[in-house]
């Protein structure tokens, strides 16, 4: 297969030296450039996006503006990569609404439009829908598509993570008890214990009053009900299989008041383990490159795509996931960790997530606080403020601005149609 770059194609997110070396290999078809304005804009050059190197991508736009749709186009791009590149990566998608399962199916609804873009409707075969083990029965009972379940190893949590989950401070009596419980459990059970064993350990510690013990047991009861912890846990290496797209469906936790923070816990703990494992793996890659002239790895590079990212990286409140994801943003390039963050509320997103992105994609925005939030992205090579560019964008769905730090250019584009089925469309009272 040829990966030569067509003379008029554009690659965003890739330095010129890599374009010269690799051409279009390791890119995905994202959009076409808008050549003229008006109600029916003329489309021109293809826009390809680099998927082979680490990036921090930010996708913004109003509700229903096409953020999740554009995320899906990225995901489809991964499936089209050549096998030798695709198997060097594994994709994790944090699905807060439960809509990405439909990408297993072909998009027959927009078949004519898809073919006009030189594409064919087709579902994704390498997509896996994963749910917390405690929710697996619920999904199966309701005949929802699911490929497997995952849990987090209880012994992998350190005391500070328990503190954060239980919202405990150093002055709380339960905190001292929790420290002793975790230490005692490790002495007694090693690295294989669940919440049941932690609760039983509480009774072995005589130096705490009954009320404090009951309070901590109640917290462990709540954590056990989440269905995300187990003795063995699912290793990140088992989840991050080469060439796969793993949909981590956490949508059911948002349906119960007070359970929203469980999604943060899942993202934080999976993100932390992936970070730690990739840091180790990166060293192995360099050793094999030096000794054998080729990088070899057991754990592929990771992309994490997060919908409604402002819920996990808020600027104005604590979040268990925030510190972990900020590490990905700040130092993820070296170990091969990429983040794609989609949000309809950039005003609520942590400013570091905005300022550190190297590829910015935005649908039309009209709310001044959100426009002001991304105005910090305006680099010196832009001649006007961001609100001027938003004001000139077509009002129809699917149009976006792409700001690429590598080429130092701003493009007005139309995102290509999805080849997979879109379950994220706005609900309607009509049957068809």
TIKOL-437059 format. One line per 3 residues: number of its first residue (from 0); their letters; for each residue y, x, z of N, C-alpha, C. Coordinates in steps of 0.02 Angstrom, whole numbers, plus 50000, padded with zeros to 5 digits. Atoms other than C-alpha are relative to their C-alpha. Example, Ala and Ser with C-alpha at 12.3 -4.5 7.8 and 13.67 -1.06 7.14 Angstrom:
# TIKOL-437059
0> as> 49941/50045/50000/49775/50615/50390/50060/50045/50000  49941/49958/49997/49947/50684/50357/50055/49961/50037 $
This chain:
# TIKOL-437059
0> xxx> 49940/50042/50000/50000/50000/50000/50062/50044/50000  49939/49961/50005/50173/50064/49955/50050/49976/50053  49949/50017/49950/50307/50071/50089/50068/50026/49979 $
3> xxx> 49935/49977/50024/50448/50132/49978/50051/49945/50009  49946/50047/49988/50612/50051/50019/50034/49981/49934  49966/50022/50060/50685/49944/49880/50073/50022/50004 $
6> xxx> 49933/49969/50003/50854/50009/49823/50053/49959/50035  49949/50042/49969/50950/49860/49892/49980/49972/50068  50021/50024/49935/50850/49827/50051/50037/50036/50056 $
9> xxx> 49968/49971/49941/50925/49858/50223/49949/50003/50056  50041/49996/49940/50833/49920/50376/50047/50007/50060  49960/49997/49940/50916/49882/50542/49957/50027/50057 $
12> xxx> 50035/49972/49942/50870/49975/50701/49966/50067/49987  50034/49937/50017/50809/50132/50611/50051/50052/49978  49955/49947/50021/50904/50298/50598/49987/50021/49928 $
15> xxx> 50005/49981/50070/50936/50366/50424/49945/50051/49989  50052/49949/50008/50820/50515/50451/49930/49970/49999  50065/50034/50000/50675/50397/50490/49990/49957/49938 $
18> xxx> 50004/50038/50063/50716/50289/50339/49978/50047/49944  50018/49950/50050/50705/50446/50232/49926/50020/50007  50068/49976/49988/50540/50497/50313/49947/49946/49991 $
21> xxx> 50052/50052/49999/50448/50330/50329/50013/49943/49951  49985/50056/50044/50535/50213/50207/49998/49935/50037  50004/50066/49970/50495/50032/50246/49938/49991/50045 $
24> xxx> 50060/50006/49958/50332/50069/50340/50020/49988/50072  49985/50016/49931/50332/49995/50515/50059/49954/50009  49945/50048/49995/50464/49863/50477/49974/49929/49989 $
27> xxx> 50016/50070/50012/50463/49673/50476/50056/49967/49961  49951/50037/50039/50551/49555/50356/50034/49950/50045  49963/50041/49951/50687/49472/50460/50046/49948/49968 $
30> xxx> 49946/50043/50024/50824/49396/50352/50023/50022/49932  49963/49979/50060/50934/49404/50198/50075/49999/50015  49928/49995/49989/51117/49453/50191/50035/49941/49966 $
33> xxx> 49958/50052/50028/51244/49314/50163/50054/50033/49958  49954/49967/50046/51345/49365/50011/50066/49961/49991  49939/50040/50007/51470/49220/50007/50000/49945/50051 $
36> xxx> 49994/50053/49949/51534/49090/50129/50001/49932/49966  49999/50068/50027/51543/48901/50108/49941/49961/50026  50054/50043/49976/51424/48756/50134/49932/50022/49975 $
39> xxx> 50063/49974/50028/51290/48836/50024/50007/50074/49985  49989/49929/50010/51306/49024/50050/49948/50031/49954  50045/49962/50044/51230/49141/49921/49968/50056/50040 $
42> xxx> 50037/49948/49964/51095/49255/49991/49985/50059/49955  50011/49940/50039/51069/49434/49936/49945/50044/50027  50048/49948/49983/50983/49589/50002/49955/49980/50059 $
45> xxx> 50047/50009/49945/50829/49585/50113/50022/50042/50060  49989/49963/49938/50852/49637/50295/49933/50010/50034  50061/49982/49964/50704/49727/50372/50019/50028/50068 $
48> xxx> 49986/49975/49932/50695/49770/50557/49947/50050/50020  50046/49948/49976/50618/49927/50630/49960/49975/50060  50044/50021/49945/50468/49884/50741/49960/50057/50028 $
51> xxx> 50044/49944/49982/50389/50056/50757/50028/50044/50055  49969/49958/49948/50512/50135/50880/50025/49956/50057  49976/50040/49944/50571/50078/51053/50071/49975/49989 $
54> xxx> 49934/50031/50007/50720/49960/51055/50014/49955/50059  49978/50055/49957/50820/49845/51167/50037/49953/49954  49972/50050/50046/50855/49690/51062/50025/49941/50041 $
57> xxx> 49972/50059/49967/50968/49549/51121/50012/49946/49948  49990/50058/50044/50961/49378/51036/50036/49946/50040  49960/50049/49966/51095/49253/51085/50014/49940/49955 $
60> xxx> 49982/50059/50038/51145/49079/51033/49997/49938/50043  49999/50063/49963/51174/48901/51089/49930/49969/50002  50063/50037/49995/51033/48785/51140/49984/49969/49932 $
63> xxx> 50020/50027/50064/50936/48739/50984/50026/50039/49940  49969/49962/50054/51023/48874/50883/49953/50045/49961  50048/49960/50038/50867/48969/50832/49977/50064/50034 $
66> xxx> 50020/49939/49965/50836/49102/50966/49924/50008/50002  50072/49997/49997/50653/49061/50994/49969/50006/49931  50022/49996/50070/50632/49039/50807/50003/50072/49976 $
69> xxx> 49992/49931/50021/50698/49215/50778/49951/50045/50037  50052/49963/49964/50583/49282/50914/49934/49995/49963  50063/50011/50036/50439/49206/50817/49997/50040/49935 $
72> xxx> 49997/49960/50061/50496/49292/50657/49984/50073/50016  50018/49932/49978/50488/49458/50751/49925/50005/50010  50072/49998/49985/50312/49416/50810/49959/49999/49935 $
75> xxx> 50034/50000/50064/50258/49375/50633/50004/50068/49966  49992/49933/50029/50326/49543/50579/49949/50049/50026  50050/49954/49971/50209/49633/50698/49932/49991/49967 $
78> xxx> 50066/50012/50028/50057/49550/50621/49994/50027/49929  50001/49976/50069/50106/49613/50447/50003/50077/49996  49997/49927/50001/50117/49796/50498/49933/50029/49977 $
81> xxx> 50064/49967/50018/49987/49916/50425/49959/50014/50063  50045/49996/49943/49836/49933/50538/50014/50062/50043  49990/49939/49961/49873/50113/50589/50063/49997/50043 $
84> xxx> 49940/50009/49960/50046/50062/50652/49990/49944/50050  50010/50058/49957/49998/49892/50723/49956/50016/50060  50045/49984/49945/49858/49966/50829/50030/50051/50049 $
87> xxx> 49965/49956/49953/49982/50084/50910/50047/49959/50045  49956/50043/49961/50070/49933/50988/49962/49941/50028  50024/50063/49972/50034/49784/51099/50062/49960/50021 $
90> xxx> 49941/50042/49989/50154/49637/51116/49987/49951/50056  50002/50049/49947/50186/49534/51272/50059/49952/49992  49948/50050/50009/50283/49371/51256/50001/49955/50062 $
93> xxx> 49993/50043/49941/50346/49282/51413/50025/49933/49976  49986/50067/50027/50339/49099/51362/50017/49953/50058  49978/50042/49945/50441/48994/51483/49997/49926/49985 $
96> xxx> 50000/50070/50020/50428/48832/51384/49931/49978/49975  50067/50017/50025/50249/48839/51317/50000/49979/49928  49994/50021/50071/50290/48836/51131/49968/50049/49951 $
99> xxx> 50020/49949/50049/50220/48995/51055/49925/49996/49982  50071/50009/50018/50036/48940/51053/49992/49977/49928  50006/50030/50067/50072/48850/50889/50001/50051/49944 $
102> xxx> 49998/49948/50052/50091/49016/50798/49930/50018/49975  50068/49993/50027/49902/49013/50777/49992/49961/49935  50006/50046/50056/49933/48879/50644/50051/50015/49946 $
105> xxx> 49955/49989/50057/50011/48889/50471/50055/49947/49998  49943/50045/50005/50182/48811/50440/49998/49963/49933  50005/50039/50062/50138/48681/50309/50062/49957/49989 $
108> xxx> 49942/50044/50004/50296/48583/50347/50055/50029/49955  49947/49968/50039/50411/48710/50263/49971/50042/49943  50037/49961/50049/50290/48768/50130/50042/50020/49939 $
111> xxx> 49961/49985/50060/50409/48756/49981/50055/50051/50015  49947/49953/49981/50550/48846/50072/49971/50070/50013  50032/49936/49985/50431/48983/50131/49984/50037/49935 $
114> xxx> 50019/49969/50063/50371/49014/49954/50062/50024/49961  49938/49977/50032/50551/49027/49892/50021/50069/50025  49985/49934/49971/50566/49178/50006/49946/50051/49985 $
117> xxx> 50053/49954/50019/50411/49257/49931/49946/50007/50053  50048/49997/49946/50301/49216/50081/49951/49942/49993  50051/50052/50000/50149/49107/50116/49991/49973/50071 $
120> xxx> 50015/50026/49933/50116/48988/50262/49934/50027/50025  50063/49976/49971/49986/49065/50377/50006/50009/50075  50001/49992/49928/49938/49067/50559/49984/50072/50019 $
123> xxx> 50011/49932/49975/49918/49222/50668/49932/50004/50034  50068/49993/49973/49740/49278/50706/49998/50045/50061  50002/49953/49944/49784/49415/50830/50042/49978/50059 $
126> xxx> 49960/50027/49945/49878/49301/50950/49955/49972/50054  50039/50024/49943/49806/49268/51124/50046/49965/50050  49963/50037/49949/49872/49135/51244/49967/50012/50067 $
129> xxx> 50027/49983/49934/49849/49195/51423/50038/49961/50053  49969/50037/49945/49882/49092/51580/49975/50027/50066  50025/49980/49934/49869/49130/51767/49935/49963/50015 $
132> xxx> 50067/50029/49989/49691/49099/51825/50003/49934/50037  49994/50062/49962/49747/48965/51946/50021/49940/49959  49979/50054/50044/49814/48863/51799/49950/49988/49943 $
135> xxx> 50047/50005/50056/49665/48886/51682/49967/49931/49997  50032/50066/49999/49577/48725/51736/50047/49945/49976  49950/50049/50021/49738/48627/51712/50008/50000/49924 $
138> xxx> 49993/49995/50073/49756/48691/51533/49938/49973/49965  50061/50023/50032/49574/48659/51491/49991/49925/50007  50006/50072/49988/49575/48485/51569/50045/49961/49953 $
141> xxx> 49952/50034/50043/49727/48438/51465/49994/50022/49926  50016/49979/50068/49652/48519/51309/50058/50038/49967  49948/49957/50026/49795/48642/51291/49968/50065/49975 $
144> xxx> 50031/49939/50028/49757/48796/51184/50010/50060/50046  49996/49941/49957/49717/48947/51291/49940/50046/49984  50052/49952/50018/49617/49106/51257/49971/50037/50060 $
147> xxx> 50025/49964/49942/49598/49177/51431/50048/49994/50058  49960/50002/49939/49665/49196/51607/50010/50070/50026  49987/49935/49969/49738/49340/51705/50018/49990/50073 $
150> xxx> 49978/49998/49930/49766/49384/51887/50030/50069/50014  49970/49938/49977/49861/49519/51979/49961/50024/50061  50038/49972/49945/49767/49634/52096/50042/50001/50064 $
153> xxx> 49962/50007/49938/49821/49595/52273/50019/50067/50031  49987/49935/49970/49806/49775/52332/50053/50041/49964  49949/49964/50038/49928/49831/52197/50071/49987/50027 $
156> xxx> 49933/50016/49975/50073/49749/52289/50017/50043/50061  49978/49963/49942/50170/49858/52407/50039/49954/50047  49966/50044/49952/50255/49789/52565/50068/49973/49975 $
159> xxx> 49934/50023/50024/50427/49781/52481/49993/49943/49950  50011/50055/50046/50356/49669/52346/49981/49936/50037  50015/50059/49959/50283/49553/52477/50064/49975/50033 $
162> xxx> 49936/50020/49970/50453/49553/52565/50041/49959/49950  49960/50034/50051/50537/49503/52403/49972/49931/49984  50032/50065/50016/50412/49365/52365/50011/49950/50056 $
165> xxx> 49995/50045/49943/50422/49293/52540/50072/49994/50026  49929/50002/49981/50612/49320/52551/50009/50019/50074  49996/49974/49932/50594/49421/52712/50047/50060/50003 $
168> xxx> 49958/49942/49988/50718/49546/52783/49972/50042/50056  50027/49955/49949/50692/49692/52900/50008/49972/50070  49990/50028/49933/50754/49589/53047/49954/49942/50015 $
171> xxx> 50047/50055/49989/50624/49453/53024/49937/50025/50036  50060/49979/49962/50478/49460/53146/49939/50005/49955  50058/49999/50045/50356/49424/53005/49996/50065/49960 $
174> xxx> 50000/49939/50040/50409/49584/52917/49959/50055/50033  50039/49950/49964/50339/49699/53050/49926/49984/49998  50070/50021/50003/50179/49598/53054/49971/50012/49931 $
177> xxx> 50024/49991/50069/50165/49603/52865/49985/50074/49985  50013/49928/50010/50180/49794/52863/49934/50020/50031  50063/49982/49966/50039/49809/52990/49940/49967/49966 $
180> xxx> 50055/50035/50033/49932/49680/52898/49979/50037/49937  50017/49965/50062/49942/49773/52732/49967/50067/50016  50030/49936/49982/49905/49940/52815/49929/49991/50027 $
183> xxx> 50066/50014/49972/49759/49867/52913/49950/49979/49947  50044/50023/50054/49688/49782/52758/49977/50058/49957  50019/49942/50040/49690/49945/52661/49949/50044/50037 $
186> xxx> 50048/49961/49959/49601/50035/52805/49932/49966/50002  50062/50039/49992/49471/49896/52816/49963/49988/49934  50031/50022/50063/49442/49844/52635/50011/50048/49942 $
189> xxx> 49984/49953/50055/49507/49991/52533/50049/49968/49952  49955/50028/50051/49585/49933/52370/49975/49933/49972  50027/50063/50024/49483/49774/52351/50004/49947/50055 $
192> xxx> 49992/50055/49954/49551/49631/52453/50045/49947/49968  49959/50055/50024/49625/49461/52418/50042/49972/50055  49957/50030/49949/49742/49347/52511/49958/49974/50059 $
195> xxx> 50045/50022/49946/49594/49278/52610/49990/50056/50051  50010/49942/49955/49563/49452/52681/50064/50017/50038  49936/49987/49966/49748/49474/52720/50010/49951/50058 $
198> xxx> 49992/50050/49947/49749/49312/52819/49953/50015/50058  50047/49985/49945/49594/49363/52916/50022/50061/50040  49976/49939/49966/49674/49530/52958/50054/49984/50052 $
201> xxx> 49947/50020/49953/49819/49441/53045/49971/49990/50070  50030/50015/49935/49701/49386/53184/49975/50062/50036  50024/49939/49969/49647/49566/53214/50055/50040/50034 $
204> xxx> 49943/49964/49972/49822/49619/53268/50026/49964/50062  49986/50035/49937/49852/49577/53452/50074/50002/50021  49932/49988/49974/50034/49633/53469/50053/49953/49973 $
207> xxx> 49952/50047/50028/50115/49481/53387/49987/49930/50028  50008/50067/49971/50147/49306/53453/49970/49951/49949  50035/50049/50040/50059/49152/53387/50044/49971/49945 $
210> xxx> 49955/50030/50050/50211/49078/53298/50012/50046/49941  49989/49952/50054/50242/49237/53198/49939/50004/49955  50061/49998/50040/50060/49242/53144/49992/49938/49957 $
213> xxx> 50005/50062/50039/50062/49060/53091/50049/50000/49942  49948/49997/50053/50223/49087/52994/49977/50043/49941  50023/49956/50053/50149/49232/52896/49940/49971/49964 $
216> xxx> 50058/50032/50032/49985/49141/52866/50022/49945/49952  49975/50054/50043/50083/48994/52794/50028/50029/49935  49974/49969/50061/50171/49111/52674/49943/50023/49954 $
219> xxx> 50058/49979/50040/50004/49183/52618/49965/49939/49969  50029/50061/50028/49939/49004/52595/50036/49979/49937  49960/50019/50058/50082/48968/52477/49986/50048/49941 $
222> xxx> 50013/49951/50053/50053/49130/52380/49931/49990/49969  50067/50012/50025/49868/49089/52366/49998/49940/49952  49999/50060/50041/49910/48919/52291/50028/50013/49930 $
225> xxx> 49972/49984/50066/50002/49003/52146/49946/50018/49949  50055/49984/50046/49836/49061/52074/50010/50061/49958  49987/49940/50040/49897/49231/52018/49972/50064/50031 $
228> xxx> 50025/49940/49966/49816/49351/52144/49924/49997/50008  50072/49996/49989/49636/49411/52159/49982/50071/50024  50022/49934/49976/49534/49556/52229/50001/50052/49945 $
231> xxx> 50007/49951/50055/49501/49639/52062/50062/50003/49955  49943/50002/50045/49647/49583/51956/49980/50015/49928  50010/49983/50071/49661/49598/51768/50040/50062/49985 $
234> xxx> 49964/49937/50012/49705/49775/51719/50046/49992/49940  49953/50004/50056/49854/49798/51604/49969/50029/49937  50033/49971/50059/49743/49902/51490/49955/49948/49967 $
237> xxx> 50040/50054/50028/49630/49751/51469/50044/49949/49964  49954/50048/50031/49779/49640/51429/50034/50030/49938  49961/49968/50054/49870/49766/51318/49954/50030/49948 $
240> xxx> 50045/49975/50051/49738/49779/51184/50039/50018/49937  49963/49979/50060/49796/49871/51027/50003/49946/49947  49992/50045/50056/49866/49763/50890/50002/49926/50017 $
243> xxx> 50001/50070/49980/49871/49602/50992/50069/49975/50020  49941/50033/49973/50010/49480/51032/49977/49954/50056  50023/50034/49940/49986/49414/51208/50054/49952/50025 $
246> xxx> 49954/50050/49976/50074/49251/51251/49986/49988/50074  50008/50011/49927/50097/49248/51441/50036/49935/50015  49972/50067/49992/50122/49062/51466/50012/49986/50074 $
249> xxx> 49982/50015/49931/50216/49032/51629/50038/49934/50005  49960/50061/50004/50287/48864/51579/49985/49950/50055  50018/50050/49950/50191/48761/51708/50034/50012/50067 $
252> xxx> 49967/49985/49937/50276/48850/51853/50071/49974/50003  49932/50025/50000/50445/48787/51798/50004/49925/50012  50001/50073/49994/50391/48606/51818/50001/49977/50072 $
255> xxx> 50002/50019/49929/50382/48609/52008/50059/50032/50036  49941/49976/49964/50538/48625/52115/49981/50054/50050  50012/49945/49954/50541/48789/52209/49950/50051/49975 $
258> xxx> 50050/49954/50026/50410/48873/52099/50026/50044/49944  49972/49962/50056/50530/48947/51971/49994/50075/50010  50001/49928/49988/50529/49117/52056/49931/50031/49989 $
261> xxx> 50067/49973/50014/50341/49133/52024/50000/50034/49932  49995/49969/50066/50385/49171/51843/50030/50070/50007  49971/49934/49988/50494/49314/51905/49948/50048/50027 $
264> xxx> 50052/49958/49970/50349/49379/52009/49951/50025/49948  50047/49982/50053/50231/49378/51860/50030/50053/49954  49967/49951/50045/50356/49468/51747/50010/50066/50036 $
267> xxx> 49987/49938/49963/50400/49593/51883/49937/50042/50008  50060/49962/49986/50221/49641/51924/49966/50025/49937  50028/49976/50063/50158/49648/51745/50044/50055/49971 $
270> xxx> 49953/49950/50026/50315/49742/51692/49994/50067/50037  50005/49938/49961/50296/49868/51834/49936/50038/49983  50063/49966/50015/50113/49904/51796/50001/50030/49930 $
273> xxx> 49994/49973/50068/50148/49925/51610/50043/50062/49998  49955/49943/49997/50291/50043/51649/49963/50061/50028  50035/49945/49968/50184/50150/51765/49946/50029/49955 $
276> xxx> 50055/49977/50042/50036/50158/51646/50026/50035/49937  49973/49968/50060/50143/50199/51494/50032/50068/50015  49972/49935/49981/50232/50340/51587/49945/50052/50002 $
279> xxx> 50056/49954/49999/50062/50420/51616/49973/50013/49930  50028/49995/50067/50003/50384/51440/50043/50043/49954  49954/49961/50042/50157/50463/51363/49987/50074/50007 $
282> xxx> 50015/49929/49989/50113/50630/51441/49936/50020/49962  50061/49986/50037/49938/50619/51367/50013/50007/49925  49983/49998/50072/50012/50585/51195/50029/50067/49980 $
285> xxx> 49968/49936/50016/50117/50742/51201/49949/50057/50003  50051/49948/49993/49969/50847/51259/49955/50001/49937  50043/50001/50060/49860/50788/51113/50039/50019/49937 $
288> xxx> 49959/49980/50058/50005/50811/50991/50005/50075/49996  49995/49926/49998/50024/50992/51047/49933/50033/49984  50065/49966/50007/49838/51032/51054/49963/49981/49936 $
291> xxx> 50039/50024/50058/49772/50928/50908/50042/49982/49940  49956/50015/50056/49925/50896/50801/50008/49926/49985  49996/50072/50010/49912/50707/50821/50001/49964/50067 $
294> xxx> 49997/50038/49938/49960/50583/50956/49939/49955/50007  50056/50044/49985/49812/50495/51037/50015/49966/50067  49986/50036/49938/49822/50361/51169/49948/49946/50012 $
297> xxx> 50044/50055/49981/49719/50233/51264/50039/49936/50012  49957/50058/49990/49865/50118/51303/50056/50002/49948  49950/49997/50054/49975/50073/51154/50071/49992/50026 $
300> xxx> 49930/50015/49985/50164/50064/51151/50007/49925/50012  49993/50070/49979/50227/49900/51224/50067/49971/49978  49941/50042/50009/50349/49769/51165/49993/49941/50048 $
303> xxx> 49999/50061/49959/50397/49634/51291/50057/49955/49975  49952/50048/50024/50484/49480/51222/50008/49946/50053  49987/50045/49945/50567/49369/51351/50048/49945/49979 $
306> xxx> 49957/50057/50014/50634/49196/51315/50037/49980/50065  49957/50018/49943/50774/49131/51430/50007/50060/50047  49999/49937/49963/50802/49310/51486/50047/50000/50059 $
309> xxx> 49952/50001/49945/50949/49267/51599/49967/49976/50065  50035/50021/49939/50823/49189/51721/49966/50059/50034  50035/49942/49973/50738/49358/51744/50047/50060/50012 $
312> xxx> 49951/49946/49991/50890/49473/51730/50069/49971/50013  49936/50031/49985/51030/49375/51813/50051/50051/50025  49947/49955/49977/51197/49456/51850/50026/49983/50070 $
315> xxx> 49966/50024/49940/51241/49354/52005/49953/49980/50056  50047/50016/49946/51084/49337/52112/49942/50049/49998  50058/49955/50000/50932/49438/52166/49944/49971/49957 $
318> xxx> 50059/50020/50039/50778/49433/52055/49949/50055/50006  50052/49950/49993/50613/49520/52083/49988/50037/49935  50012/49969/50065/50602/49555/51896/50057/50045/49978 $
321> xxx> 49940/49965/50026/50778/49627/51878/49993/50075/50001  50003/49927/49996/50751/49805/51940/49948/50029/49953  50052/49976/50045/50590/49823/51841/50025/50001/49928 $
324> xxx> 49977/50005/50069/50668/49764/51679/50059/50046/49986  49946/49952/50009/50823/49871/51706/49972/50071/49988  50032/49935/50014/50706/50022/51711/49978/50003/49927 $
327> xxx> 50019/50002/50071/50638/49968/51542/50062/50011/49956  49939/49994/50039/50816/49953/51477/50026/50072/50000  49967/49935/49992/50875/50121/51543/49957/50059/49976 $
330> xxx> 50041/49941/50016/50726/50237/51517/49938/49983/49959  50061/50021/50036/50599/50138/51415/49988/50035/49934  50008/49968/50065/50631/50233/51255/49949/50057/50003 $
333> xxx> 50044/49942/49996/50539/50389/51314/49926/49981/50005  50071/50018/49997/50375/50305/51367/49977/49949/49948  50020/50046/50053/50378/50186/51219/49998/49927/50021 $
336> xxx> 49994/50069/49977/50433/50023/51301/50060/49967/49967  49946/50036/50033/50536/49897/51203/50009/49931/50032  49984/50066/49974/50623/49739/51262/50036/49959/49947 $
339> xxx> 49962/50047/50039/50677/49589/51161/50018/49943/50047  49975/50050/49953/50785/49473/51266/50036/49945/49962  49968/50057/50032/50832/49299/51206/50031/49956/50054 $
342> xxx> 49966/50042/49950/50959/49192/51299/50052/49956/49967  49946/50044/50021/51074/49044/51273/50059/50008/50047  49947/49990/49951/51179/49103/51421/50014/50074/50011 $
345> xxx> 49985/49929/49989/51234/49284/51393/50049/50011/50057  49954/49995/49943/51369/49248/51523/49962/50012/50065  50039/49995/49938/51230/49239/51654/49955/50062/50000 $
348> xxx> 50044/49942/50006/51137/49395/51593/50031/50062/50031  49975/49939/49969/51152/49560/51685/50036/50043/49947  49961/49963/50050/51286/49666/51598/49966/50061/49972 $
351> xxx> 50036/49942/50026/51171/49818/51582/49954/49981/49943  50044/50023/50054/51053/49716/51473/50039/49990/49936  49957/50010/50059/51199/49678/51358/50025/50067/49973 $
354> xxx> 49967/49938/50022/51282/49849/51354/49950/50051/49972  50048/49950/50021/51120/49946/51327/49959/49979/49938  50039/50021/50058/51052/49845/51181/50023/50040/49938 $
357> xxx> 49983/49963/50061/51045/49941/51017/49997/49956/49938  50003/50047/50055/51014/49788/50908/50018/49931/50028  49974/50063/49975/51114/49628/50937/49997/49948/49944 $
360> xxx> 50007/50054/50048/51071/49466/50848/50026/49937/50032  49971/50059/49968/51174/49311/50880/50010/49944/49949  49982/50061/50036/51178/49135/50812/50071/49981/50021 $
363> xxx> 49932/50019/49986/51344/49046/50816/50008/49977/50072  49984/50020/49932/51419/49028/50990/50071/49974/50002  49933/50030/49994/51568/48921/51040/50027/50002/50071 $
366> xxx> 49976/49998/49931/51576/48935/51230/50035/50066/50014  49961/49939/49990/51712/49058/51276/49969/50048/50051  50031/49953/49953/51623/49129/51431/49943/50041/49969 $
369> xxx> 50056/49965/50032/51470/49173/51325/50026/50050/49947  49970/49954/50049/51577/49249/51186/50031/50059/50035  49969/49946/49962/51673/49349/51315/49947/50049/50027 $
372> xxx> 50053/49957/49973/51508/49413/51388/49975/50050/49949  50024/49954/50051/51453/49488/51223/50056/50040/49967  49944/49963/50029/51628/49548/51179/49998/50073/50020 $
375> xxx> 50006/49930/49978/51587/49706/51278/49960/50041/49950  50040/49965/50051/51469/49749/51135/50044/50028/49944  49960/49982/50057/51613/49768/51015/50014/50075/49998 $
378> xxx> 49990/49928/50005/51605/49951/50962/50063/50016/49960  49938/49979/50033/51748/50050/50888/49999/49990/49925  50003/50006/50072/51684/50030/50711/50009/49928/49975 $
381> xxx> 49984/50068/50020/51716/49841/50713/50076/49992/49999  49928/50006/50009/51888/49791/50653/50029/49940/50038  49976/50061/49968/51899/49622/50741/49959/49985/50062 $
384> xxx> 50037/50022/49941/51849/49540/50904/49942/49954/49979  50061/50037/50016/51680/49452/50910/50014/49926/49985  49988/50071/50011/51755/49277/50919/50024/49985/49929 $
387> xxx> 49978/50009/50069/51833/49302/50747/49939/49995/49954  50060/50001/50041/51662/49339/50672/49961/49934/50011  50035/50063/49987/51583/49188/50759/50035/49942/49966 $
390> xxx> 49962/50054/50030/51723/49077/50694/49988/49993/49925  50010/50003/50072/51682/49121/50513/49927/49988/49980  50071/50011/50015/51494/49093/50527/49988/49929/49975 $
393> xxx> 50020/50068/50020/51415/48944/50435/49975/49961/50060  50020/50041/49944/51382/48799/50552/49926/49981/49998  50070/50019/50007/51207/48767/50486/49955/50046/50042 $
396> xxx> 50048/49962/49960/51057/48824/50587/49969/50056/49959  50036/49946/50034/50976/48990/50544/50043/50060/49982  49956/49944/50016/51129/49099/50515/50014/50040/50063 $
399> xxx> 49992/49955/49942/51159/49249/50627/50041/50061/49982  49969/49935/50006/51261/49405/50654/49951/50052/50026  50040/49944/49976/51166/49569/50668/50045/50061/50007 $
402> xxx> 49961/49940/49986/51254/49715/50750/49951/50057/50013  50049/49946/49998/51157/49876/50721/50035/50066/50019  49969/49938/49978/51206/50031/50820/49980/50060/49958 $
405> xxx> 50023/49943/50038/51104/50145/50709/50040/50010/49936  49961/49995/50062/51197/50106/50548/50075/49988/50013  49931/50016/49981/51357/50056/50642/50030/49949/49952 $
408> xxx> 49977/50052/50045/51370/49899/50536/49985/49931/50029  50010/50069/49981/51384/49713/50562/49982/49960/49938  50024/50039/50057/51288/49595/50448/50000/49926/50017 $
411> xxx> 50010/50072/49994/51300/49407/50423/49938/49984/49958  50065/50011/50033/51123/49349/50380/49976/49929/50010  50038/50061/49988/51010/49200/50363/49929/50021/50017 $
414> xxx> 50067/49983/49978/50848/49217/50461/49949/49966/49954  50050/50028/50046/50695/49192/50350/49961/49944/50034  50041/50052/49970/50583/49039/50374/49937/50028/50031 $
417> xxx> 50063/49981/49968/50434/49053/50489/49941/49982/49956  50062/50016/50035/50262/49061/50411/49951/49965/50046  50044/50033/49951/50184/48992/50572/50032/49936/50024 $
420> xxx> 49977/50066/49979/50199/48818/50646/50049/50007/50059  49948/49998/49949/50353/48788/50754/49992/49941/50048  50007/50052/49948/50314/48691/50915/50063/49994/50042 $
423> xxx> 49939/50001/49960/50490/48722/50980/50055/49958/49972  49949/50043/50029/50580/48594/50873/50024/49948/50050  49972/50050/49956/50693/48468/50958/49958/49936/49997 $
426> xxx> 50039/50062/49997/50600/48312/51016/50037/49943/49965  49971/50057/50035/50627/48151/50920/49958/49938/50014  50035/50063/49990/50583/47966/50942/49962/49979/49937 $
429> xxx> 50036/50016/50062/50522/47960/50761/49930/50032/50001  50069/49975/50000/50335/47982/50735/49989/50055/49950  50010/49950/50052/50353/48088/50577/50066/50030/49980 $
